Each structure stands twice: as C-alpha cells, then as structure tokens.
C-alpha cells in the first residue's frame, strides 16, 4: 500500500455507516387565530406589527411608521401591488 491508500482507508474507516433517523415531521397545530399568531412571532424578532381594520388604513399606517422613524414620506410600490 502507498500513502494515498493509507489516507483513504483511514477516512473510510472513520465514516459513519448509519445515522440516527430523524423523527417524522409533524407540523405545528394550527393556531386558533393565525393573524395573532403571526403578529406574536413577528414581534418576537423585533418586527413592528400593526393590525388594521381595512385596506384604507394602510396609507396612514405607513405615514405614521415613517414619521415615527423620522424618515421621508416616500415609498416605492410595485406597479401591480394590490394592497392599495
């Protein structure tokens, strides 16, 4: 045997022959209120969440957010945006 074969045989000997099979995926149970569940998870990662009653409140909510962060009142919306 040569050095190359020795190295490859050592690597092969250390290889894991079989790994522990992971548990089957089970999705989380559906939340009673998916909007509240999303808001809670988003808030946990420091996202700001504001739940609005209807789409007409969106412009004012955006303006309030920008004003609160002292940002210019300018946003860019995709031409096919359906939120407005």
C-alpha positions in Angstrom: 0.0 0.0 0.0 1.0 3.6 -0.6 0.4 6.7 1.5 -2.6 7.7 -0.6 -4.3 4.3 0.0 -3.5 4.6 3.7 -5.1 8.0 4.0 -8.2 6.9 2.0 -8.6 3.8 4.1 -8.3 5.8 7.3 -11.1 8.2 6.0 -13.3 5.3 5.0 -12.8 3.7 8.4 -14.0 6.9 10.2 -17.1 7.3 8.1 -20.4 6.9 9.8 -22.1 3.9 8.4 -25.6 4.8 9.5 -27.0 7.9 11.1 -29.9 8.1 13.5 -33.1 8.5 11.5 -34.7 11.9 12.3 -38.3 12.0 13.7 -41.0 12.3 11.2 -42.1 15.9 10.5 -45.2 17.0 12.3 -46.5 20.5 11.6 -47.4 22.7 14.4 -51.0 22.7 15.3 -53.0 25.4 13.6 -53.5 28.5 15.8 -57.0 29.5 16.6 -56.2 33.0 15.3 -53.4 32.8 12.6 -53.1 36.6 12.4 -52.5 36.9 16.2 -50.0 34.0 16.0 -48.1 35.7 13.1 -48.1 39.0 15.0 -46.7 37.3 18.1 -43.9 35.6 16.2 -43.1 38.7 14.2 -42.9 40.8 17.4 -40.6 38.2 18.9 -38.0 39.1 16.3 -38.5 42.8 16.8 -40.8 43.4 13.8 -43.4 46.1 14.1 -46.9 44.8 13.6 -50.0 46.8 13.2 -53.3 45.1 12.6 -55.6 47.3 10.5 -59.4 47.0 10.1 -59.3 47.6 6.3 -57.1 48.5 3.4 -58.0 52.2 3.5 -55.9 52.5 6.7 -52.7 51.4 5.0 -51.5 54.8 3.8 -52.0 56.4 7.3 -50.2 53.4 9.0 -47.3 53.8 6.6 -47.1 57.5 7.2 -47.2 57.0 10.9 -44.4 54.5 10.7 -42.2 56.7 8.6 -42.9 59.8 10.8 -42.1 57.8 13.9 -38.7 56.9 12.5 -38.1 60.4 11.1 -37.9 59.1 7.5 -39.0 60.9 4.4 -42.7 60.3 3.4 -41.7 58.4 0.3 -42.3 54.7 -0.6 -42.0 52.7 -3.7 -44.8 50.3 -4.6 -44.7 47.7 -7.4 -47.0 48.7 -10.3 -49.1 45.6 -9.8 -49.4 46.0 -6.0 -52.9 45.0 -4.9 -52.7 46.3 -1.4 -53.9 49.8 -2.3 
